[in-house]
Amino acid sequence: MMRNKNVYNNILELIGETPMVKLNRITEDLNGTFYAKLESFNPGQSAKDRIAMHIIENAEQKGILKKGDTIVETTSGNTGFSLAMIALVKGYKCILSVSDKSSQNKIDILKTMGAAVHVCPANVPADDPQSYYEVAKRIQKETPNSIYINQYFNELNIEAHYATTGPEIWKQTNGKVTHIVVASGTGGTISGTGKFLKEQNPNIKVLGVDAIGSVLKKYHETGEFDANEIKPYKIEGLGKNLIPSATDFDVIDQYEKVSDKEAAQSSRALVKQEGLFCGYTSGAVIQATKQYASKNFFNENSVVVVILPDHGIRYMDKIYSNSWMSTNGFLKY
C-alpha cells in the first residue's frame, strides 16, 4: 500500500501533516479514547520542524535572512536538528548552543548535520554568562550576518502550531477532541495548538506536562516565578528555569509534573505496548496522561489527543540504554 504517491521538491515539503494513531494497550485501563499525534513523522523527526521552518520563512520574507547568512539558536537538540536540516537545504550556516543535558548522540547528530555546536552547563541560572541562552546571544553579536532564532521568546513559535498542529488535530478527530495533553518547554506547541482548538470549542481542555525541577507549573498557578522550584532534572526539552514569553499561560487549563524515572519508564512502555519508538518527552506525556486519568480528568466519552514530540533514536545512550537506566536507578526489575 502506498500512503502517498506525491513527489516533493525537497525534504522540507514533508514538514507537518503528521499522522495520528489510536493508543490501545498503554491506555486500556484509562477512561476515554486516546490518540497519539506522531510528530516523529516530520522529516527532522520532531515537532520542532514546524517552528524552525515557520520562523526561517518569516525571516526570509522580511529580508533579514539571506543565503550564506548564519542562524544562531539555543536548543536541547531537536530545534537544532530542524534548523541544521533547513540550513543545509537553503544554504545557511548554523551555530547552536546546547545544554550538557542533551545526549551525546544528539550532539553528534547536530555536528553531522553541519552545525557548529557549543555545549553549555545546564544547571546554571538563565542569566549566567555560561548558560546556553547567554552564549547564543554572545555568538550572534560576534557573528556578522547572523540572526538569533530565540525560540523561547519568539511568538512565531506559537503561530506555527496555531497554523498547523491545531487545525490538523481538529480535522483528524472530526472536531471530537475533548482534551489535549502536551509537553511544555518553550510553550509554542501547547500554546498555539491549544489556542486554535479552544477557538473551535472553548470546552476543550489543554493539559500541560512539566518536569519536577521546572518553574512552569507553579508560575501558571500563582503568576510568580519561584527560583526555589529549580532543581536538576534529566528530561530534555521539557520544563524551564525561566518563563518563556512563547508560552500563553491563559490557554493552558492545568499542569502536571512528572519525574525523570517515570517518564523514562513510560517511554519504554510505549515501545513495548504500542510499538511506538519515541523520545524522553513523549514518555513524560504518557506518564502525565496516566496521572491526569488518576485524578479523574477523563470519562468514558473523552477523546484525548496526546502529542508525542519526537523519535526515540536520539535517546539510545540515555533512556534506551540499560546501562544509563541502571546507573540512574530507573530500571524496572
C-alpha positions, 0 to 999 in steps of 0.5 A, a space after each residue: 500500500 502506498 500512503 502517498 504517491 506525491 513527489 516533493 521538491 525537497 525534504 522540507 515539503 514533508 514538514 507537518 501533516 503528521 499522522 495520528 494513531 489510536 493508543 490501545 494497550 498503554 491506555 486500556 485501563 484509562 477512561 476515554 479514547 486516546 490518540 497519539 499525534 506522531 510528530 516523529 513523522 516530520 522529516 527532522 523527526 520532531 515537532 520542532 520542524 514546524 517552528 524552525 521552518 515557520 520562523 526561517 520563512 518569516 525571516 526570509 520574507 522580511 529580508 533579514 535572512 539571506 543565503 550564506 547568512 548564519 542562524 544562531 539558536 539555543 536548543 536541547 537538540 531537536 530545534 537544532 536538528 530542524 534548523 541544521 536540516 533547513 540550513 543545509 537545504 537553503 544554504 545557511 550556516 548554523 551555530 547552536 548552543 546546547 545544554 550538557 543535558 542533551 545526549 551525546 548522540 544528539 550532539 553528534 547528530 547536530 555536528 553531522 548535520 553541519 552545525 557548529 555546536 557549543 555545549 553549555 552547563 545546564 544547571 546554571 541560572 538563565 542569566 549566567 554568562 555560561 548558560 546556553 541562552 547567554 552564549 547564543 546571544 554572545 555568538 550572534 553579536 560576534 557573528 556578522 550576518 547572523 540572526 538569533 532564532 530565540 525560540 523561547 521568546 519568539 511568538 512565531 513559535 506559537 503561530 506555527 502550531 496555531 497554523 498547523 498542529 491545531 487545525 490538523 488535530 481538529 480535522 483528524 478527530 472530526 472536531 471530537 477532541 475533548 482534551 489535549 495533553 502536551 509537553 511544555 518547554 518553550 510553550 509554542 506547541 501547547 500554546 498555539 495548538 491549544 489556542 486554535 482548538 479552544 477557538 473551535 470549542 472553548 470546552 476543550 481542555 489543554 493539559 500541560 506536562 512539566 518536569 519536577 525541577 521546572 518553574 512552569 507549573 507553579 508560575 501558571 498557578 500563582 503568576 510568580 516565578 519561584 527560583 526555589 522550584 529549580 532543581 536538576 532534572 534529566 528530561 530534555 526539552 521539557 520544563 524551564 528555569 525561566 518563563 518563556 514569553 512563547 508560552 500563553 499561560 491563559 490557554 493552558 487549563 492545568 499542569 502536571 509534573 512528572 519525574 525523570 524515572 517515570 517518564 523514562 519508564 513510560 517511554 519504554 512502555 510505549 515501545 513495548 505496548 504500542 510499538 511506538 519508538 519515541 523520545 524522553 518527552 513523549 514518555 513524560 506525556 504518557 506518564 502525565 496522561 496516566 496521572 491526569 486519568 488518576 485524578 479523574 480528568 477523563 470519562 468514558 466519552 473523552 477523546 484525548 489527543 496526546 502529542 508525542 514530540 519526537 523519535 526515540 533514536 536520539 535517546 539510545 545512550 540515555 533512556 534506551 540504554 540499560 546501562 544509563 537506566 541502571 546507573 540512574 536507578 530507573 530500571 524496572 526489575 
